[in-house]
Amino acid sequence: MVKKTNNNRSPAENTGLPSEAPGICRNPDTSIHDTEKRVVLFIAVLAGFITPFDGSAVNIALPALGAEFHMDAIALSWVATAYLLAAAVFLVPFGKIADIYGRKKVFLYGIAIFSLASLAMTMVPSTEMLIVIRVIQGLGSAMIFGTGVAIVTSVFPPGERGKALGIYITAVYIGLSIGPFLGGVMTQYLGWRSIFFVNVPIGITAILLILWKLKGEWAECRGDRFDLTGSVIYGAAVVAVMYGFSLLPELKGAALIAAGIIGVIIFALYEMRIPSPVLDIRLLTKNRVFAFSNLSALINYSATFAVTFLLSLGLQYTKGFTPEHAGIILIVQPVVMAMISPIAGKLSDRVEPRIVASAGMTFTAIGLFLLIFLTEKTSLLYLVLTLIVLGAGSGLFSSPNTNAIMSSVDKRFYGVASGMNGTMRLLGQMISMGIAMMIFAIFIGHVEITPEYYPQFVLSLHYAFILFTVFCIIGIFASLVRGKNITIAHSGIPAEGKKR
């Protein structure tokens, strides 16, 4: 199964089982069987589904949570925000820890922590304890997302990687997209605690499969020192930026974002001066493909994450649909995305990923542009067709873009690259919701959305979708200028994309 190696030789092939040899960063020299590949992918899909599902499903259960614990609006917002903040803070550090101490180990501990925290949520006695456990859930989620993509990338060679990542990304998007719908149904018929309990058997299944089927370890950076100081600076900067977006348009929100940006600059300067940084800044300054692929992901999530939230409100307020019926309509987008994402991932193994991803960003921009013209009289057929376009865009973009990110770096950076990609997703989500809330505050104000405010609500939707369309148009150019992926050598920082 796993062949131990004690030399410092790096093979040319970017495939195979992980090496168990300690010491410097190195690549394995054995190959992994197809059966083991399928097991790895199945485990990754399970973990890839439950974490975003939990994060999105809980939002629909917030009213039920608030009623049981008598929580005010600020406390309710922390139920969602605490999870996102914890995940974002720990993603990159745990990606580096996984590169040093073993991706399988961190992945396993992450699933165990997430599952135990989910079980604890079904028995939580108070508001304070609920928020604490949500932080622990976010930590476990970071350990999973900081290693899941890295493990899949480690196991599947370039010719198969895009298809595998497409399947994994499909699971992530399905969890993210159907969370509100399934969460609403489960909350209505089984109670809000059922949302968290469902994670437990899935987590146990994944843990048993890891212990039973996965041998060896993926750790190409054994012997490196972990950069604790840089991780603290990074975490503080991310918290400031993400929490700041949740407070917009208040002045303190803008001040926190500015402080976070300054923190990012301090972090970058510090990381360039130490021998073993948690995030090697040269990945961003000398690797064009990596930098612009992550920027494209940030833009894409910033432009699309709030769409489901806005359309859900629109369908219920202006069309009079129930939450359940609105969820059924909105599920069109993730279904289309799930159908296209594996195909797009496989296509990115044969066609330059930036071309496929850029086409996806273009479809997304078209879909957002069509949403600008929504009114109270817009037909359901128009909305469904628009959701199909958006689903196609997401499906074409996500897996090829992830393939481009992971294929643009050397194996020893897989954990960090995976964590960086996850951070772009979470930061994009916060930016998207921050923009939506800011537009509501400007055009509607802090009032309940009643029929007399429907015109202002529809106007808010128009401006939100205009802004998101502009984002995506910028994203098309960011995606195109990244350059071509190249075959990566197994030492040093990978070169930026260039023509073959």
N, C-alpha and C positions, 0 to 999 in steps of 0.2 A: 504493500500500500504506500507507505511513505519511506523514502530512502534518505537516511541521514547523511549529511555532507559536512566535512570538516575542512574543506579547502575554501579559498577565497575566489574561486573561479565563477564567472557569470556566463551562462550559456546564451546563445543568440536567440533562442526561442523564448517568446514571452508567454509561455504556457506552463502547465504542470502543477503538480501538488506542491504545497508549501514545504520549505526546508525547515528542519528542526534544529539546525546547527546554531549555536549562539554566536555572538560577536557582531561583525560588521554587516551592513546591508548587503543582501545577496538574493539571487533568484534561484528557484529550485531547478533540478535537472531531471525530473521525472514527470511523466504525464498522468493525467487523471482520467479515469474511466468514464464512459458516457453515463453509466448508472449513477456514479457519484456526482456527476455534473447535475443530473436531474434532481438528485436529493438536495444538493446545495441550492438549486433554483427554487425548489418547492419550499424549503425552509425560509429562504429570503422572501418569497411571495407571501407566506403566512405572516411573517414579521412586518413586511411592507404594507400589508393590509390593515392590521390591527392598530398600529400607531396613528396613522392619519384618520382612520375611522373613529377612534376614540376622541381625537382632537376636534373633529367636526360634529360628531353626533351629540356631544355634550352640550353644544350650543343650543340645540333644540329643547334640551331638558332643563335649561336654566330657570324658566318660570316655575317648574315643579320643585327644583332645588330651593329656589327663593321662598316658595310657599312653605316648605317643610321646616326650613331653618330661619325663617323670617329675616331674610337677607335684603339689604338695600341694594340700589343699583350699582354702587361702587364695589361692594363685596361680590356681587354677581359677576361683574366684569373681571375681577381678579381670578375667578374660577377658570376662565379661559386664558387670561393673560399670563398667569403664573406658569401654566403648562408651556406656552409658547416661549416665554422668556427663558425658562430653565433649559428647554431643548436647544434654543439658539446659543446660549452661553456655553454649553458643554459640547456642542457638536464638533468643532474643530479640535479642542484639546483632547477629547476622547478618540478622535481620528488619529492623532499623533500617538497617543498612548497605545492604541491598537497596533500601529506600525512598529512600536518598540517591543511591546509585551505579548502581542498575538491578537489578531483580529477575531479568531474564533472564540478566544477566551472573553474578550470584551463583549462580543455579540451575545454569547451565552449568558453572561452576567446581566447584560442589559435586558434580555427577555425575562430573566428571573425577577429582576427588580421591578420591571413594568407589570408583570403578572401579579406579583405580591402586592404592589401598590393598588392594582385594580381590584384585587380581592378585599383589601383594606377599605376601599371606597364603598363597598357594599355594606360596610358596618360602621361607617364614620359617624361619630356622635355630635359633632359641632362644626360651626363654620370655620373656625381657626384650624382645626385638624383637617378639614376637607381641603383647604388651600395648601397646607403643608404637604399632604399626600399628592396633590396635583403637581407640586414642585418635584417630588420624588418620581412621579410618573414621567415628567418632562426629562429628568435626568436619565431614566431608563430608555426613553425614546431616543435621546441623543446617542446613547451607546449603541442602539440598534441601527439608527440611520447613519451614524459615523462609520459603520463597518459593513453594513449590508451590501451596498453597491460595491465597496472595495473587495469583498469576498467574491461576489459574482464576477467582477472584472479579473480577479486573480485566477479564477478557475477556467473561464472561457477565453480562448485565444481570439485575436482580432477578427478572424473570419466568422466567428460564431457569437461574438460579444454583443453586437447590436441587437440581434434577435433576443438573446437572453435578457438584456437590459430592457428591451421593449416589453417583455412579459412582466418583468419586475415593476416597471413604471406603470403598467396597466393596473397592477394590484394596488399601487400607491394611489393612483387617481380614482380608482373605483372606491377605495376606502374613504378618500377625501370627499368625493362627490355624492355618494349615496348615504354618507353618514347622517346628514340632516333628515333624509327621508326615513331610513330604517330607525334612526334614533327617535323620530316622532312616533312611529308605529309602536316601537318597544316601550317608550315612555307611556303612551296612551293605554296599552293593554297589559304591560308587565311591570310598570313602574320604572323610574329613572335609574335605579340601581342595576337593572338588567343590562344597561349599556356597558357597565364596567365588568359585570360578571361574565359576559360573553368572551372577554379577553382571556379569562383564566384557562379554560380548556384548550384554546388555541395556543396559548403560551406554553402549557404543559406538553402539548404535542410537539411543538418546535424544540423544546428542551430535550425531550426523549430522543428525537431524531438526531439532534446534534451529538448527544452522548453515545448513541448507538451506531450511527452511520459515519460521522465525520472523524477521521483520524488525522493526526499531525496538526500543524499550526502554520498560519501565515504571519510571519514577522520578519520582514526584510531589514528592519532597523534595530535589531537587538544590539544593546551596548550603547546606544545613544542616551544622552541625559534628557529628562523631560523638563521643559521650560515652564516652570511654575509661575515665575514673575510675569512673563509674557502672557500666560494664560489668564492671570488676574486682570492685567490691563485690558486684554481683549474682551473678557467677560464684562468688565465695567463699561466699556465703550458700547458693546452690543446692547446691554440693558438700557443705557441712556438713550440710544437711538430708537430702539423698539418701543420703550415705554413713552418716549417723547411723541412718537406717532400716534399712540393711543390717546394722548391728551390734546392733540390738535382739534380746533384751531386756537386753543388757549396759549398765552404767551409763554407759560412755563414749559409747554410742549416743545415750542420752537427752541427755547433755551436748552432743554435737555438734548435735543437733536444736535445743536451746535456743539455742546459739550462732548457728545458722543463722537462727532466728527474729529474734534481735537484729539480725543482719546485714540481714535484710529490712527491719526498721524503719529502720535507718540509711540503707539504700538509698532508701527511700521519702522520708525527710526530705531527703536530698540531691537527689533528682530534682525535688522541688518548688521548689528554689531556683535551678535553672539554666535558661537559655533553650532549650536543645536537648537534652532528656533522652533517654536510650536507651529509656525507657518512661515516657510521659506519665502520671503518676499520676492525672490527671483522667479518664483512660479508666476507671479503677476507682471513683473517688469520685463522678463526675458522670454516669456512663453505667451505669445500673442493668442494662440488658440485657446489656452486655458483661461486667460484673462477675459477675452471677449465672449467666450462661451458662458462663463459665469455671469457676466454682465447681461447677456441675452436672457439667461434664466431669471435673473432678478427683474428685468423689465417685463418679461412674460407673466410672471406671477403677480407683479404689481398691477398689471393691466387686466388680469382675468379673475383673480381670486374673489373679488367682491361682486362679480357679476351674478353668481347664484344668489347671494344675499339680497341684492337689489331686485332681481327678477322675482324672488320669492315674495318680497314685500309688495311689488307691483301686482302680481297675480292675486294676492289676497286682498289688497286694499282697493285697487281700481277695477279688478275683474270679479271680485267676490268669491274666489275659490277658497276652499278649506285648505289647511296646511297639508293634509294628506294628498288632495288632488293637485295642489301646486307642486308637491314633491314628485308626483307621477309624471307631470309635464317636464319638469326640470331634469329628470333622470335621462331624458333623450341625449343630452350632451355627453355624460360619462359612458353611455352605451356605445355611442359612435366612437368615442375616444378609445374605448376598450377594444373595439373591432380593428381600429387602424393602427394603434400603437405597436403591436407586435410586428405588423407588416412593415411599418416605417423603420423599426429597429433593424429588421432583417435587411431592408433596403439600404440602410446606412452602412452595412458591411460591404456593400458592392458599389454604392455611389457615395461620393464625398459627403460626410454628415452635414456640413454647413449648407449644402444645397437643399437637402431634405428639410432640415430645421428651418431654414429661411423661408421655404415654401409654406411650412406650417405657420410661421409667424405672419406671413402674408394672408393666409386664410383667416387667422385669428383677427387681424386688423379689419378684414372685410366684414366678418361677423359682428365685431364691435361697431363698425360704421353703420351697419344695418339696424343695430339696436338704438342708434341715435333718434330714429324716426318713430319709436314706439309712442303710442298714445292710448287713451282709454278705449278707443274704438279699433285698435289694431287687431286683426284677425288672429286666431289661434294658429292657423296654418302658417302665417308669416313668422310667428315666433318659433314654431317648431322647426321650420326650414333654417332659420337663423341659428338655432341651437345645433343643428346638424353641421352647419359651416364651422361654428365654434369648436364642436367636438372633433371635427376633422383637423382643424388647425392645431388643437392641443395634442392630438394623436401623432400628427406629423412632426411636431416640434420636440416633444419631451424626450423620447428615447434616443433619437439621433443626437440631440444636444448633450445628453448625459454620456453617450458613447464618445462624443468628441472630447468632453472634459476628461474622462477616465483614460482615453487612448492617447491623450496629449502629454501624459506624465509617466515618469519611470515608476516601476513597481513599488519602490520604497515610499512613494508619495500617495499611494492609493487611499490610505486612510484619511489623510489630510484633504485630498481632492474630494473624497466622498463627503466629508464633513463640511467642506466649503460649499459644495453643491446643495446640501441640505440647509445650510445657513441662508443661502440665497433664496431658497423656497420660503423659509420662515420669515425672513426680512421682507420679502415681496408680499407675503400675506398681510403683514402688519401695515406696510405702506398702502396697500390696496384698501384695507378697511379704514385706515386713517384718512385717506382721501375721501372715501364715501362719507364718513362721519363729519369731516370738515365741510363738505358740500351741503349736507343736511343742516348743519349748524348755521351756515350762511343763508340758505334759501328758506328754511322752515323754522329754525330756531329750536329751543328746548321745549317743545310742546308735543302732545300726543297727536299722531297723524289721524285726523278725523276727516270726513268728507269735505269740510270747508277748506282744508289744506291740500286737497288732492291736486289742484293746479300747480301749487308750489312743489309738491312731491314729484309730479311728472317732469317739471322743469329741472329739478335736481337730477333726475335720471338722465335727462338730455345732456347736461353739462358733465356728469360723471362719465358717460359713454364717449363724449367728445374727447375728454382728457385721456381716457384709456385708449382710444383709437390713436391719438397722437403718440402715446407711449409706444404702442405696437409698431407704428411706422418707424420711429427711431430704432426700435428693436430689430427691424428688418435689416437696417444698415449695420447695426452692431453685429448681427449674425453673419452678414456677408463679408465684412472686413476682417473677420477672425483669421482668414487664411486657411490653407489646407493642412489636414493632419498628416504627420509623417511618421515613419517607423522610428520608434524610440530606442536609443542606445541604452544600455543598462548601467550607466554611471553618470553622475552629475545631474545638472538641471537640464531637462529636455529643451531642445531648440524650439523656437517658434515655428508656426506653420509656414511652409514655403512651397514653391512649385516643385513638382517631381521632375 
